[in-house]
């Protein structure tokens, strides 16, 4: 699911948090606000998601683009006015070494582990909404299509 932001992998190491862009470039200096919040995660956690910026109660791709393309100094100034959020859809590495790399697991298992890992994180790092209830999914699809038609995806 695209969220009008920047696809980003967030990795919590023993000492720090590193954010990587889709290209593999280190994006931490441009998303330092997310890196600081990510320090609350357990070391060994690696998340896959999207760095996004909310403006006027909606996701603003232009603001995320501006942040990612700016100098580090400007990125920090932009972050102070419009902090980033991290919409996470997958857990790549579980902090428990007994579980470790989750990529071979079915998505339903990874999703359950993701929710466990993020249980105490809270915004601005949070899992994307999801459901496995067909009726809820159909209502959500109708809602999404109606918002898209109005220009509010």
PEMORA-V948612 format. One record per pair of residues at least 12 apart in sequence whose ideal C-beta (glycine too) atoms are under 6 Angstrom apart, sorted by the first residue. I is the first residue (numbers start at 1). GAP is how many residues later the second one is. Records with the same first field share a line. If there is no record, write none. Layout:
I=GAP  GAP
This chain:
1=127
3=47  49  56  84
4=55  57
5=45  46  47  59
6=45  58  62
7=15  43
8=43
9=39
10=28  37
11=35
12=26  29  31  33
14=29
17=18  21  22
19=12
29=43
30=37  38  45
31=20  53
33=46  50  51
34=50  52
37=87  88
42=53
44=51
45=50  72
46=46  47
47=41
48=42  44
49=37  38  39  40
50=37
51=33  35
52=12  33  35
53=29  31
55=27
63=19
85=39
86=39
87=41
88=39
89=39
91=19  22  23  26
94=19
114=13
